[in-house]
Amino acid sequence: MLNTEVTDVRFQGEKFTISTQVKNFEADVVIGAFGKRSKLDLTMGRRFITKRSPYAAIKYHIRTDHPANLIALHNFRDGYCGISNVEDGKTNLCYLTHRNNLRKTGSIASLEKEILQKNNLLKYVFSNSEFLFEKPEVINEISFATKDPVEGHVLMAGDAAGMITPLCGNGMAMALHSSKVVSALVIQYCRAEITRTQLEKMYSDQWNVKFANRLRTGRRIQKLFGNALLSNAAVNLALYSRPVADLIVRQTHGEEF
C-alpha cells in the first residue's frame, strides 16, 4: 500500500496487529524496513531513539563535472562530504556535520560558506555546479547507536536494524544482504520448519555475525573524520599502505552474497 503510514505494531497471541490511518491488518510475521529513524521507533520504545545524536545530514542533487567512476569524500571541520554520480546525469552531494557547526554559523548557507568551503575542493564544487533542489533535504539526529535486530518480535532489516556510517559507503548493500537473510528464515518459518523463537534467535545470530562488527568498525573510522590531523593521517596511511586499505574495506564491506 503506497503512501500509507504504519502507526503501530502490536504482537499478541502469535499474531501481529498492524495499525494504519486507513485500517488495521493482521499478520503472522512483520519485517521492519522503515529506515534509520521513524515514528515507529518511538511507538515501539526502542532504546536508541531516546539518545541524542550530534549529527545532521544535508543532501543535494547537482549537475557538475564529476567523473563517473569516482566516489569522492571531502573532509571539513567536524564533518565530511560525499559526492558521487547517480541517474539522469545528476550527481549526489551529501554531507554529515556536527550540530555545533550549525549552531555556530546559524544557517545551512552560512555553514557551507564558512566551514565546508574552507576546503578548496568543496569550494570549487559549490561554485561551479547547478543545484537542482529548491532547498536541501535535511535529516537531524542521525544515529549510529547500536540497535537490536529483533524488537517486539518484529524482524528489523536495513537501517532499521543498524546504520553503518556513510563514509563506509555500504549501507545499501547491507540492506539488501539483511533482506536476503531474513527472507530465507521467514520462508522456513512459514513452512513450519522452525518455530518463532528459532526464527528470531537465528536471525539475531546471523545478523550479528554478518553485520555487527562492520558497524563497530564504521563507528571507529567515523571518529577519525572531522579532525584534520587524524583524518589526514588515516587517509595517507590508506593511500600508501595497500594492506591497510584492503583491511578497512574487508572490515566494513563483508563478503559477497
TORGU-523199 format. One line per 2 residues: number of its first residue (from 1); their letters; for each residue x, y, z of N, C-alpha, C. Coordinates in pm, 1 decimal, always signed. Example, Ala and Ser with C-alpha at 12.3 -4.5 7.8 and 13.67 -1.06 7.14 Angstrom:
BEGIN
1 = as = +1319.0 -569.0 +780.0 +1230.0 -450.0 +780.0 +1320.0 -330.0 +780.0; +1285.0 -225.0 +708.0 +1367.0 -106.0 +714.0 +1290.0 +3.0 +787.0;
This chain:
BEGIN
1 = ml = +85.5 -118.5 +0.0 +0.0 +0.0 +0.0 +89.0 +123.3 +0.0; +81.9 +203.1 -104.4 +165.2 +321.5 -116.2 +105.9 +436.8 -36.0;
3 = nt = +194.1 +526.8 +10.4 +151.3 +647.8 +81.5 +62.2 +616.2 +201.9; +92.0 +505.1 +268.6 +14.8 +462.6 +384.9 +111.0 +438.6 +499.7;
5 = ev = +99.6 +518.7 +603.7 +192.7 +510.3 +715.5 +143.6 +410.8 +820.6; +232.5 +322.1 +862.9 +204.3 +233.4 +975.6 +225.4 +312.6 +1103.6;
7 = td = +123.5 +316.9 +1188.1 +131.7 +396.5 +1310.8 +162.8 +313.3 +1434.7; +136.9 +181.6 +1426.8 +162.9 +97.5 +1544.1 +167.1 -48.5 +1500.7;
9 = vr = +246.3 -126.6 +1573.8 +253.9 -271.4 +1552.4 +246.4 -338.4 +1688.8; +149.9 -426.8 +1707.1 +131.9 -496.6 +1834.9 +131.3 -647.7 +1810.9;
11 = fq = +196.5 -719.9 +1902.6 +203.2 -865.8 +1892.6 +127.8 -926.3 +2009.5; +31.1 -1014.8 +1978.0 -45.6 -1079.9 +2083.2 -104.5 -1209.7 +2028.3;
13 = ge = -88.0 -1314.9 +2107.1 -145.8 -1443.3 +2067.2 -91.2 -1495.4 +1937.3; +39.2 -1481.4 +1916.5 +106.6 -1529.5 +1795.0 +63.4 -1457.3 +1668.1;
15 = kf = -0.7 -1341.7 +1682.6 -39.8 -1262.1 +1566.6 -1.5 -1116.0 +1587.9; +26.7 -1048.8 +1478.4 +53.2 -905.0 +1480.9 -71.3 -829.2 +1437.0;
17 = ti = -96.6 -717.5 +1501.8 -195.0 -620.8 +1452.4 -117.8 -498.0 +1406.0; -134.7 -464.0 +1279.2 -64.4 -351.0 +1218.7 -164.9 -239.3 +1197.7;
19 = st = -143.4 -127.5 +1262.3 -237.4 -15.5 +1254.4 -191.3 +86.9 +1152.6; -283.3 +133.8 +1069.5 -256.6 +243.5 +976.3 -370.8 +343.2 +987.7;
21 = qv = -355.6 +455.8 +921.0 -462.1 +556.2 +922.4 -582.2 +512.4 +840.0; -564.4 +411.0 +755.3 -672.9 +362.4 +670.1 -751.5 +252.7 +741.4;
23 = kn = -681.2 +147.4 +782.5 -744.9 +36.9 +854.4 -635.9 -46.8 +920.7; -677.5 -147.7 +996.8 -583.9 -236.4 +1063.8 -569.4 -366.7 +986.3;
25 = fe = -451.2 -428.5 +1001.0 -422.9 -553.7 +933.8 -371.3 -654.2 +1035.2; -386.6 -781.8 +1000.9 -333.2 -889.0 +1084.0 -227.5 -963.4 +1005.1;
27 = ad = -119.1 -1004.1 +1073.4 -9.9 -1072.5 +1003.7 +56.4 -1173.9 +1095.4; +117.6 -1275.6 +1034.6 +193.9 -1375.6 +1109.7 +336.8 -1329.5 +1135.6;
29 = vv = +393.2 -1255.2 +1040.7 +532.1 -1208.9 +1050.1 +535.7 -1062.1 +1008.4; +615.2 -982.4 +1077.7 +634.9 -842.2 +1040.0 +784.6 -816.2 +1027.1;
31 = ig = +823.3 -757.2 +915.5 +962.1 -714.6 +892.7 +964.9 -562.6 +895.5; +1047.0 -506.6 +981.1 +1060.5 -361.7 +991.2 +1168.4 -312.1 +897.5;
33 = af = +1128.7 -247.1 +788.5 +1224.2 -193.4 +691.3 +1195.8 -45.3 +671.6; +1182.6 +26.3 +785.1 +1136.4 +165.0 +779.8 +1249.3 +266.3 +798.9;
35 = gk = +1373.1 +221.6 +779.7 +1483.5 +317.1 +773.4 +1547.7 +349.7 +906.3; +1634.0 +451.6 +898.3 +1722.2 +483.5 +1011.2 +1650.4 +540.1 +1132.1;
37 = rs = +1537.0 +608.9 +1108.9 +1467.2 +677.0 +1218.3 +1321.4 +694.2 +1179.3; +1231.2 +650.2 +1265.1 +1089.7 +651.8 +1231.3 +1006.3 +676.2 +1355.9;
39 = kl = +882.8 +721.1 +1333.5 +788.9 +733.6 +1445.4 +765.3 +598.7 +1511.4; +776.8 +491.0 +1432.5 +758.1 +357.6 +1488.8 +864.0 +325.1 +1594.0;
41 = dl = +984.1 +379.1 +1577.9 +1087.8 +357.4 +1679.0 +1041.9 +411.5 +1814.3; +977.0 +527.3 +1810.7 +922.7 +585.0 +1934.6 +807.3 +501.0 +1987.8;
43 = tm = +714.7 +463.3 +1899.2 +599.1 +384.4 +1939.6 +641.7 +252.6 +2003.8; +747.9 +192.3 +1947.9 +794.6 +62.7 +1997.3 +887.7 +75.7 +2117.5;
45 = gr = +923.2 +199.6 +2152.7 +1008.2 +221.6 +2269.2 +1149.8 +170.1 +2252.4; +1204.4 +181.6 +2131.6 +1340.7 +133.3 +2108.0 +1442.3 +221.2 +2181.7;
47 = rf = +1542.7 +157.8 +2238.4 +1634.1 +228.5 +2328.1 +1713.5 +339.3 +2259.6; +1757.8 +314.8 +2136.5 +1844.9 +411.6 +2070.8 +1775.7 +545.3 +2047.3;
49 = it = +1641.4 +542.5 +2032.8 +1568.0 +662.8 +1992.8 +1570.5 +769.2 +2102.7; +1595.6 +728.8 +2226.3 +1596.3 +824.2 +2337.8 +1731.6 +892.5 +2354.8;
51 = kr = +1833.1 +844.4 +2283.4 +1967.2 +900.9 +2295.1 +1988.4 +1008.4 +2188.9; +2026.4 +1127.5 +2234.1 +2050.0 +1236.9 +2140.3 +2171.9 +1207.4 +2053.8;
53 = sp = +2163.5 +1244.3 +1927.8 +2275.6 +1230.4 +1835.5 +2321.7 +1369.3 +1791.3; +2452.6 +1390.2 +1780.3 +2501.6 +1523.4 +1744.2 +2509.4 +1548.8 +1594.4;
55 = ya = +2462.5 +1454.2 +1510.6 +2485.2 +1465.0 +1366.9 +2358.8 +1502.6 +1289.2; +2381.1 +1584.7 +1187.0 +2276.6 +1616.5 +1089.9 +2330.7 +1587.7 +950.7;
57 = ai = +2241.1 +1546.6 +860.3 +2280.5 +1518.0 +722.3 +2207.8 +1612.7 +628.2; +2282.2 +1666.5 +531.2 +2225.5 +1759.3 +432.0 +2256.2 +1704.0 +293.1;
59 = ky = +2153.6 +1700.6 +206.6 +2168.5 +1636.4 +76.2 +2118.5 +1726.7 -36.1; +2192.8 +1724.7 -148.6 +2153.9 +1793.2 -271.6 +2170.5 +1698.0 -390.3;
61 = hi = +2097.4 +1724.3 -497.8 +2130.5 +1673.4 -629.4 +2179.3 +1792.9 -710.6; +2289.9 +1773.0 -781.7 +2351.4 +1881.4 -857.4 +2387.1 +1832.5 -997.3;
63 = rt = +2413.7 +1926.2 -1086.6 +2475.1 +1894.1 -1215.3 +2613.8 +1955.5 -1213.8; +2712.6 +1869.9 -1234.8 +2850.3 +1915.8 -1225.5 +2939.1 +1821.6 -1304.6;
65 = dh = +3061.9 +1857.0 -1320.6 +3157.5 +1773.9 -1394.8 +3227.2 +1680.7 -1296.0; +3162.4 +1566.7 -1269.6 +3218.6 +1470.9 -1174.5 +3243.5 +1338.0 -1245.3;
67 = pa = +3362.5 +1279.4 -1232.7 +3393.2 +1154.4 -1303.1 +3297.2 +1042.2 -1266.3; +3258.0 +962.7 -1367.3 +3159.0 +856.9 -1345.9 +3210.1 +746.3 -1254.6;
69 = nl = +3340.8 +724.7 -1253.5 +3395.7 +611.8 -1177.2 +3455.3 +655.2 -1042.4; +3416.1 +773.4 -994.2 +3476.0 +825.7 -871.3 +3369.8 +851.2 -764.3;
71 = ia = +3392.9 +799.3 -644.6 +3317.5 +838.6 -525.6 +3412.3 +922.0 -440.4; +3382.5 +1050.2 -428.5 +3472.4 +1142.5 -359.4 +3428.3 +1161.9 -215.4;
73 = lh = +3525.0 +1175.3 -126.9 +3497.6 +1201.2 +14.3 +3584.6 +1319.2 +56.8; +3520.5 +1431.1 +91.7 +3591.6 +1554.1 +126.0 +3571.1 +1587.3 +273.6;
75 = nf = +3679.0 +1619.6 +337.8 +3677.9 +1646.1 +481.2 +3657.3 +1794.9 +509.3; +3592.1 +1826.1 +621.0 +3589.2 +1962.1 +673.9 +3575.7 +1953.1 +825.4;
77 = rd = +3583.9 +2062.5 +892.9 +3583.4 +2059.8 +1038.5 +3454.7 +1997.5 +1092.1; +3470.6 +1892.2 +1170.6 +3358.0 +1823.1 +1233.9 +3257.1 +1769.2 +1134.1;
79 = gy = +3308.9 +1718.5 +1020.3 +3218.2 +1657.7 +923.7 +3289.5 +1613.0 +797.8; +3212.4 +1557.6 +704.2 +3267.7 +1517.1 +575.5 +3155.3 +1513.9 +472.5;
81 = cg = +3195.7 +1521.0 +345.1 +3100.5 +1532.6 +235.1 +3131.0 +1427.4 +129.3; +3028.8 +1352.4 +88.8 +3044.6 +1252.9 -16.3 +2980.3 +1301.5 -145.6;
83 = is = +3046.8 +1274.0 -257.7 +2996.5 +1315.5 -388.9 +3009.3 +1197.6 -484.9; +2897.7 +1162.4 -551.5 +2900.7 +1053.5 -649.3 +2787.4 +1072.1 -749.5;
85 = nv = +2808.0 +1021.6 -868.6 +2706.8 +1033.3 -972.8 +2591.2 +937.1 -947.2; +2469.7 +982.2 -983.4 +2351.9 +896.8 -975.8 +2287.3 +893.3 -1114.2;
87 = ed = +2156.2 +880.8 -1122.7 +2090.8 +863.5 -1251.7 +2066.5 +996.9 -1322.5; +2037.1 +988.7 -1453.3 +1993.5 +1103.2 -1534.5 +2093.6 +1218.3 -1536.8;
89 = gk = +2221.4 +1186.2 -1535.0 +2324.0 +1289.8 -1542.5 +2335.8 +1374.8 -1417.5; +2278.0 +1329.5 -1307.8 +2284.4 +1404.6 -1182.3 +2396.5 +1351.5 -1093.3;
91 = tn = +2436.6 +1435.4 -1000.3 +2537.3 +1397.2 -901.1 +2479.5 +1420.0 -762.5; +2498.4 +1323.1 -675.7 +2451.3 +1333.8 -537.9 +2561.0 +1395.8 -451.1;
93 = lc = +2526.0 +1499.5 -378.4 +2617.1 +1562.1 -282.2 +2549.2 +1556.8 -145.7; +2612.9 +1489.9 -53.1 +2553.3 +1473.6 +79.5 +2662.6 +1486.9 +184.3;
95 = yl = +2636.1 +1567.0 +285.7 +2738.3 +1579.6 +390.3 +2679.9 +1559.9 +528.8; +2766.5 +1510.4 +616.1 +2731.8 +1487.6 +755.6 +2809.1 +1589.7 +838.6;
97 = th = +2740.3 +1656.4 +929.1 +2805.9 +1758.9 +1009.5 +2761.0 +1751.1 +1154.5; +2849.4 +1790.2 +1244.2 +2813.1 +1801.1 +1384.6 +2720.7 +1921.0 +1402.3;
99 = rn = +2619.2 +1907.3 +1487.7 +2522.2 +2016.3 +1502.2 +2585.4 +2144.6 +1554.6; +2703.3 +2135.9 +1619.0 +2770.7 +2256.8 +1665.9 +2806.5 +2349.6 +1550.5;
101 = nl = +2836.3 +2290.3 +1432.7 +2866.0 +2373.4 +1315.7 +2746.0 +2459.5 +1277.8; +2626.8 +2400.6 +1283.1 +2504.9 +2476.3 +1251.8 +2476.5 +2582.0 +1357.9;
103 = rk = +2501.3 +2546.9 +1483.1 +2478.6 +2643.7 +1591.0 +2569.5 +2765.5 +1574.2; +2694.9 +2740.5 +1540.7 +2792.1 +2849.2 +1530.9 +2766.0 +2939.5 +1411.6;
105 = tg = +2722.0 +2881.1 +1299.6 +2705.7 +2960.0 +1177.2 +2563.7 +3012.9 +1159.2; +2465.2 +2945.6 +1219.1 +2329.0 +2998.0 +1218.3 +2239.4 +2952.5 +1105.4;
107 = si = +2295.4 +2903.1 +995.4 +2212.7 +2856.7 +883.2 +2294.9 +2761.4 +798.1; +2223.9 +2685.0 +714.0 +2292.7 +2591.1 +626.2 +2380.2 +2665.5 +525.4;
109 = as = +2327.4 +2775.9 +469.4 +2405.5 +2853.8 +371.8 +2533.8 +2906.7 +434.7; +2524.0 +2957.2 +557.2 +2642.8 +3009.9 +625.8 +2739.1 +2897.1 +660.5;
111 = le = +2685.5 +2783.8 +701.4 +2769.7 +2667.2 +730.7 +2851.2 +2627.7 +608.8; +2785.0 +2622.8 +492.3 +2854.5 +2581.5 +370.8 +2960.6 +2682.5 +329.5;
113 = ke = +2930.8 +2810.6 +347.6 +3025.5 +2914.1 +308.1 +3142.5 +2924.9 +405.4; +3113.5 +2919.4 +535.0 +3215.0 +2947.0 +636.1 +3297.3 +2824.8 +675.6;
115 = il = +3241.4 +2703.5 +657.2 +3312.8 +2583.7 +703.3 +3344.3 +2488.4 +588.2; +3241.1 +2445.0 +513.5 +3268.5 +2348.9 +406.6 +3362.9 +2406.7 +301.9;
117 = qk = +3341.3 +2533.0 +263.8 +3417.5 +2588.8 +151.6 +3557.4 +2636.4 +191.2; +3595.3 +2612.5 +315.5 +3736.5 +2628.2 +350.5 +3818.8 +2515.1 +289.4;
119 = nn = +3750.9 +2406.2 +255.0 +3811.0 +2300.9 +174.3 +3800.4 +2346.6 +28.2; +3914.0 +2371.8 -36.4 +3913.7 +2429.4 -171.3 +3842.9 +2341.4 -274.0;
121 = ll = +3850.0 +2209.2 -255.4 +3781.3 +2120.2 -348.9 +3629.8 +2134.4 -336.1; +3581.6 +2147.8 -213.5 +3438.3 +2169.8 -194.2 +3397.1 +2308.3 -243.2;
123 = ky = +3483.2 +2406.6 -222.7 +3453.4 +2541.8 -271.3 +3435.3 +2541.1 -422.3; +3518.7 +2466.0 -491.5 +3507.4 +2457.0 -636.5 +3373.6 +2393.4 -676.3;
125 = vf = +3334.6 +2285.0 -608.5 +3208.8 +2217.1 -640.2 +3090.3 +2309.5 -616.9; +3088.6 +2377.5 -502.3 +2975.2 +2466.1 -471.2 +2969.5 +2585.7 -566.5;
127 = sn = +3083.5 +2627.6 -617.8 +3088.4 +2745.6 -704.5 +3064.5 +2713.1 -851.3; +3078.7 +2586.8 -888.9 +3073.3 +2551.7 -1030.2 +2971.4 +2441.0 -1060.5;
129 = se = +2863.4 +2437.6 -983.6 +2761.3 +2335.1 -1002.5 +2622.8 +2398.4 -1007.2; +2532.1 +2329.8 -1075.3 +2391.6 +2369.9 -1075.4 +2319.2 +2288.1 -968.9;
131 = fl = +2262.5 +2355.5 -869.4 +2191.5 +2287.0 -761.0 +2045.4 +2270.4 -801.7; +1995.7 +2145.3 -800.5 +1867.2 +2111.8 -859.3 +1750.2 +2117.2 -760.7;
133 = fe = +1778.4 +2114.3 -631.2 +1671.6 +2124.0 -531.4 +1645.3 +2271.2 -498.5; +1518.9 +2306.0 -472.5 +1488.1 +2441.1 -425.4 +1551.6 +2465.6 -289.6;
135 = kp = +1553.1 +2361.7 -207.8 +1620.6 +2368.2 -78.2 +1673.0 +2229.1 -46.6; +1776.2 +2220.1 +36.1 +1834.8 +2088.1 +62.0 +1742.5 +2000.0 +144.9;
137 = ev = +1760.3 +1868.5 +131.0 +1695.4 +1774.4 +221.4 +1779.3 +1764.3 +347.7; +1716.1 +1775.2 +462.5 +1788.3 +1776.5 +590.5 +1730.2 +1670.5 +682.1;
139 = in = +1818.2 +1589.3 +740.9 +1777.1 +1491.4 +841.3 +1858.0 +1517.6 +967.6; +1788.5 +1543.1 +1077.1 +1854.9 +1565.1 +1204.9 +1862.4 +1435.4 +1284.6;
141 = ei = +1942.2 +1438.2 +1388.1 +1952.9 +1325.1 +1481.2 +1991.8 +1195.1 +1410.0; +2090.3 +1203.8 +1319.3 +2141.0 +1082.4 +1255.1 +2215.1 +1000.8 +1360.6;
143 = sf = +2166.1 +879.5 +1386.5 +2221.0 +798.5 +1495.3 +2291.0 +674.1 +1441.1; +2410.1 +647.9 +1495.0 +2482.8 +524.7 +1462.9 +2488.0 +433.0 +1584.5;
145 = at = +2395.6 +455.8 +1678.4 +2390.8 +376.7 +1801.1 +2351.9 +232.3 +1768.8; +2391.1 +143.4 +1858.0 +2357.6 +1.8 +1842.2 +2206.5 -19.0 +1854.3;
147 = kd = +2152.4 -97.9 +1762.7 +2011.2 -135.1 +1765.6 +2001.3 -287.3 +1773.9; +1885.0 -335.6 +1815.2 +1860.5 -479.5 +1817.7 +1793.5 -521.5 +1688.0;
149 = pv = +1837.8 -633.8 +1627.4 +1776.6 -677.8 +1501.1 +1636.7 -734.5 +1516.3; +1596.6 -766.1 +1640.2 +1458.8 -809.6 +1666.5 +1405.1 -727.6 +1782.9;
151 = eg = +1292.8 -660.5 +1761.7 +1230.2 -578.0 +1866.2 +1080.4 -607.6 +1869.4; +1030.1 -649.4 +1984.2 +888.0 -678.2 +1994.9 +841.9 -781.0 +1894.3;
153 = hv = +929.3 -879.0 +1864.3 +903.9 -986.7 +1767.3 +906.7 -938.3 +1622.3; +933.4 -809.9 +1599.5 +948.1 -757.9 +1463.1 +1092.7 -778.8 +1418.6;
155 = lm = +1110.3 -833.1 +1299.1 +1243.1 -858.7 +1242.4 +1288.2 -733.8 +1168.1; +1393.9 -669.5 +1215.7 +1440.1 -544.5 +1155.9 +1538.1 -571.6 +1041.7;
157 = ag = +1526.0 -494.1 +934.3 +1615.6 -508.9 +819.4 +1665.7 -371.8 +776.0; +1781.2 -370.9 +711.0 +1838.3 -244.8 +663.5 +1875.4 -152.8 +778.2;
159 = da = +1857.9 -21.4 +755.8 +1895.2 +77.4 +856.7 +1814.0 +64.4 +985.2; +1695.9 +3.1 +978.1 +1615.5 -16.2 +1098.9 +1684.0 -110.9 +1196.2;
161 = ag = +1770.6 -198.6 +1144.9 +1844.8 -292.4 +1230.0 +1978.7 -235.3 +1273.8; +2032.3 -142.7 +1196.2 +2161.1 -83.0 +1229.6 +2214.4 -7.3 +1111.1;
163 = mi = +2262.8 +112.9 +1135.9 +2307.8 +200.8 +1027.7 +2458.9 +215.8 +1031.6; +2523.9 +179.1 +922.1 +2667.9 +196.0 +912.4 +2698.8 +340.9 +875.9;
165 = tp = +2810.3 +392.8 +923.2 +2845.2 +531.8 +897.2 +2860.0 +555.0 +746.2; +2811.9 +668.2 +694.6 +2808.8 +690.5 +549.3 +2944.8 +680.9 +481.6;
167 = lc = +3052.3 +717.1 +551.7 +3183.7 +716.0 +486.3 +3224.3 +575.3 +445.0; +3163.0 +473.0 +506.0 +3193.6 +335.3 +466.1 +3125.8 +298.7 +334.2;
169 = gn = +3022.8 +375.4 +297.0 +2962.0 +360.7 +165.0 +2899.9 +225.8 +137.9; +2842.9 +160.6 +239.3 +2795.9 +24.5 +216.2 +2656.6 -1.9 +272.6;
171 = gm = +2581.4 +103.8 +301.9 +2450.6 +86.4 +362.6 +2351.9 +12.8 +274.1; +2350.2 +42.2 +143.1 +2254.8 -22.0 +53.3 +2282.6 -171.8 +41.0;
173 = am = +2410.7 -207.9 +31.1 +2445.8 -349.9 +22.0 +2406.7 -423.9 +149.4; +2424.9 -358.7 +265.5 +2384.4 -420.8 +391.2 +2233.9 -440.7 +396.7;
175 = al = +2158.7 -344.2 +347.5 +2012.9 -356.1 +346.4 +1969.7 -474.2 +259.1; +2029.2 -486.7 +141.1 +1996.1 -597.8 +52.3 +2034.8 -731.5 +114.3;
177 = hs = +2152.2 -735.0 +177.6 +2200.0 -860.0 +237.2 +2110.7 -901.7 +354.3; +2073.3 -804.9 +439.4 +1987.3 -839.1 +553.1 +1850.1 -887.0 +505.6;
179 = sk = +1800.5 -830.6 +394.8 +1671.3 -876.2 +342.3 +1681.2 -1019.3 +289.9; +1795.6 -1053.2 +233.3 +1817.8 -1190.7 +186.2 +1818.5 -1288.1 +304.2;
181 = vv = +1886.8 -1249.3 +412.2 +1894.8 -1335.2 +529.9 +1757.7 -1354.0 +592.9; +1685.6 -1243.6 +613.6 +1556.7 -1252.7 +682.9 +1452.7 -1326.0 +598.5;
183 = sa = +1454.2 -1306.0 +467.6 +1352.4 -1370.6 +383.7 +1369.8 -1522.2 +382.4; +1493.8 -1568.2 +380.5 +1518.3 -1713.1 +382.4 +1465.2 -1775.6 +510.9;
185 = lv = +1484.3 -1708.5 +622.5 +1437.1 -1760.9 +750.0 +1284.8 -1752.7 +761.8; +1225.5 -1644.8 +710.0 +1079.5 -1631.9 +713.3 +1014.5 -1743.2 +631.2;
187 = iq = +1073.9 -1778.0 +518.4 +1022.0 -1889.0 +437.8 +1022.6 -2018.6 +518.9; +1132.3 -2042.8 +591.8 +1138.3 -2161.2 +677.3 +1027.9 -2159.4 +782.7;
189 = yc = +1005.7 -2042.0 +842.1 +902.2 -2030.7 +944.8 +763.3 -2056.3 +886.1; +736.7 -1998.5 +770.8 +604.8 -2013.4 +709.4 +578.6 -2157.6 +664.7;
191 = ra = +684.0 -2232.9 +641.5 +670.4 -2375.5 +608.9 +665.7 -2462.5 +734.5; +665.8 -2397.0 +851.5 +662.7 -2467.7 +980.8 +787.4 -2553.4 +1003.2;
193 = ei = +898.5 -2513.8 +941.1 +1024.4 -2585.9 +961.4 +1097.2 -2537.8 +1086.1; +1068.3 -2415.8 +1131.7 +1125.2 -2361.4 +1254.9 +1015.7 -2287.6 +1331.1;
195 = tr = +1036.0 -2272.8 +1461.6 +939.4 -2200.7 +1544.3 +970.1 -2051.1 +1541.1; +880.4 -1970.2 +1598.4 +905.0 -1826.3 +1605.4 +1029.1 -1796.9 +1689.5;
197 = tq = +1043.0 -1869.3 +1799.8 +1161.4 -1849.8 +1885.6 +1289.1 -1878.3 +1808.2; +1289.3 -1986.5 +1731.2 +1406.9 -2020.0 +1649.5 +1429.2 -1915.6 +1540.4;
199 = le = +1319.8 -1871.6 +1478.0 +1329.1 -1767.9 +1374.5 +1399.0 -1643.7 +1428.3; +1353.9 -1595.4 +1543.1 +1409.4 -1472.4 +1599.6 +1554.2 -1490.5 +1642.6;
201 = km = +1585.0 -1605.2 +1705.7 +1722.7 -1628.3 +1750.1 +1816.9 -1647.0 +1631.2; +1773.5 -1723.2 +1532.7 +1858.8 -1747.0 +1415.3 +1885.4 -1616.7 +1341.4;
203 = ys = +1782.5 -1533.0 +1328.4 +1803.4 -1405.3 +1259.2 +1896.7 -1314.6 +1338.9; +1875.6 -1304.6 +1469.0 +1963.9 -1221.8 +1552.7 +2107.8 -1269.7 +1543.2;
205 = dq = +2126.7 -1400.9 +1552.6 +2263.1 -1457.7 +1547.3 +2327.6 -1429.7 +1412.4; +2253.6 -1455.9 +1303.7 +2311.2 -1435.3 +1170.3 +2337.4 -1287.4 +1144.3;
207 = wn = +2245.3 -1201.6 +1187.7 +2265.3 -1058.2 +1167.0 +2391.7 -1010.3 +1238.3; +2409.0 -1052.6 +1362.4 +2526.6 -1008.7 +1439.2 +2656.7 -1061.3 +1378.6;
209 = vk = +2655.7 -1184.8 +1330.8 +2775.8 -1241.5 +1269.2 +2813.7 -1164.1 +1142.9; +2713.1 -1129.0 +1061.5 +2740.9 -1067.3 +932.1 +2761.3 -915.6 +940.1;
211 = fa = +2697.9 -848.4 +1036.9 +2695.5 -702.4 +1031.5 +2747.6 -629.4 +1155.5; +2739.3 -689.2 +1272.8 +2769.8 -614.1 +1394.9 +2912.2 -559.9 +1395.8;
213 = nr = +3008.8 -641.2 +1354.2 +3147.5 -595.5 +1354.4 +3170.3 -485.0 +1251.9; +3099.1 -490.7 +1139.8 +3113.0 -387.2 +1037.4 +3064.3 -252.1 +1089.6;
215 = lr = +2955.0 -254.3 +1166.4 +2903.9 -129.9 +1224.3 +3000.1 -74.2 +1328.5; +3058.3 -162.7 +1410.8 +3155.7 -117.5 +1510.9 +3277.1 -54.4 +1443.6;
217 = tg = +3325.8 -117.7 +1336.7 +3440.8 -62.7 +1263.9 +3406.7 +72.5 +1204.2; +3287.6 +84.9 +1147.8 +3244.1 +212.5 +1090.9 +3241.3 +323.0 +1194.7;
219 = rr = +3194.4 +291.1 +1315.1 +3191.0 +393.1 +1420.8 +3331.4 +437.1 +1460.0; +3425.1 +341.9 +1461.1 +3564.0 +377.4 +1494.7 +3624.7 +467.1 +1386.8;
221 = iq = +3601.8 +432.2 +1260.1 +3656.9 +511.7 +1149.8 +3595.5 +650.7 +1148.7; +3464.6 +657.6 +1178.8 +3395.5 +786.7 +1181.3 +3464.3 +887.3 +1272.8;
223 = kl = +3519.2 +838.7 +1384.8 +3582.1 +927.9 +1482.2 +3707.6 +995.7 +1427.3; +3764.0 +939.2 +1320.1 +3884.8 +997.8 +1260.7 +3852.1 +1119.9 +1175.5;
225 = fg = +3728.8 +1124.6 +1123.0 +3696.3 +1230.9 +1029.2 +3636.5 +1351.8 +1100.8; +3663.1 +1469.6 +1044.8 +3625.8 +1593.7 +1110.1 +3741.8 +1652.0 +1188.2;
227 = na = +3840.0 +1568.6 +1220.2 +3962.7 +1613.2 +1284.6 +4072.1 +1612.5 +1178.2; +4125.5 +1729.3 +1146.2 +4219.6 +1741.6 +1033.7 +4341.5 +1651.6 +1049.9;
229 = ll = +4401.3 +1650.3 +1169.2 +4523.6 +1573.4 +1191.5 +4496.5 +1424.0 +1177.8; +4391.8 +1375.4 +1245.5 +4362.6 +1232.2 +1243.9 +4317.4 +1185.5 +1106.7;
231 = sn = +4231.1 +1262.2 +1041.0 +4179.9 +1217.6 +911.6 +4289.5 +1219.5 +805.2; +4376.2 +1321.4 +805.4 +4486.6 +1324.9 +709.2 +4581.5 +1207.5 +731.4;
233 = aa = +4607.8 +1174.7 +858.2 +4695.5 +1061.4 +888.4 +4632.4 +931.2 +839.8; +4499.6 +915.4 +862.1 +4431.2 +793.3 +821.3 +4429.1 +778.4 +669.0;
235 = vn = +4400.0 +888.1 +598.1 +4394.9 +883.2 +451.6 +4533.1 +851.3 +394.2; +4635.4 +916.2 +445.8 +4771.0 +889.9 +396.2 +4814.4 +746.2 +423.3;
237 = la = +4776.2 +693.9 +540.0 +4809.9 +554.9 +571.3 +4743.9 +461.0 +472.4; +4616.4 +486.3 +440.5 +4545.4 +401.3 +345.5 +4601.7 +415.8 +204.2;
239 = ly = +4641.3 +539.2 +166.5 +4695.5 +562.8 +32.3 +4827.7 +490.8 +9.5; +4911.7 +493.0 +110.8 +5047.6 +441.5 +93.2 +5069.2 +303.2 +151.6;
241 = sr = +4963.8 +244.4 +207.7 +4972.7 +107.4 +257.8 +4851.5 +30.1 +208.7; +4866.4 -37.4 +95.3 +4754.7 -110.3 +36.0 +4696.4 -215.7 +130.9;
243 = pv = +4779.5 -288.7 +207.5 +4720.3 -386.1 +301.1 +4627.3 -321.1 +403.3; +4661.8 -199.6 +449.0 +4574.4 -129.6 +544.3 +4441.9 -93.7 +477.1;
245 = ad = +4449.4 -40.8 +354.2 +4328.8 -4.7 +281.1 +4240.2 -127.5 +256.9; +4302.1 -238.9 +216.6 +4226.2 -361.8 +191.5 +4159.9 -412.4 +319.0;
247 = li = +4231.0 -400.7 +431.9 +4175.6 -445.5 +560.2 +4052.8 -362.4 +597.6; +4062.4 -230.9 +577.6 +3948.8 -142.9 +609.5 +3827.5 -179.9 +524.7;
249 = vr = +3849.6 -204.9 +395.7 +3738.8 -242.2 +307.0 +3677.5 -374.5 +351.4; +3761.7 -472.7 +383.7 +3708.6 -603.2 +427.3 +3628.5 -589.4 +556.6;
251 = qt = +3678.0 -507.0 +647.5 +3611.6 -492.2 +777.2 +3478.1 -419.0 +767.3; +3460.4 -337.7 +664.2 +3336.6 -260.1 +653.2 +3241.7 -310.6 +544.6;
253 = hg = +3292.4 -393.9 +452.1 +3208.6 -436.8 +338.5 +3168.4 -583.5 +342.0; +3233.9 -664.3 +423.2 +3192.9 -804.1 +435.4 +3219.6 -886.1 +309.2;
255 = ee = +3152.3 -1000.9 +300.0 +3172.7 -1092.6 +188.4 +3063.6 -1075.6 +83.3; +3092.2 -1120.3 -38.0 +2990.3 -1119.0 -143.5 +2876.8 -1214.3 -105.7;
257 = f = +2757.7 -1185.0 -150.8 +2643.3 -1272.1 -118.7 +2553.7 -1287.3 -240.5;
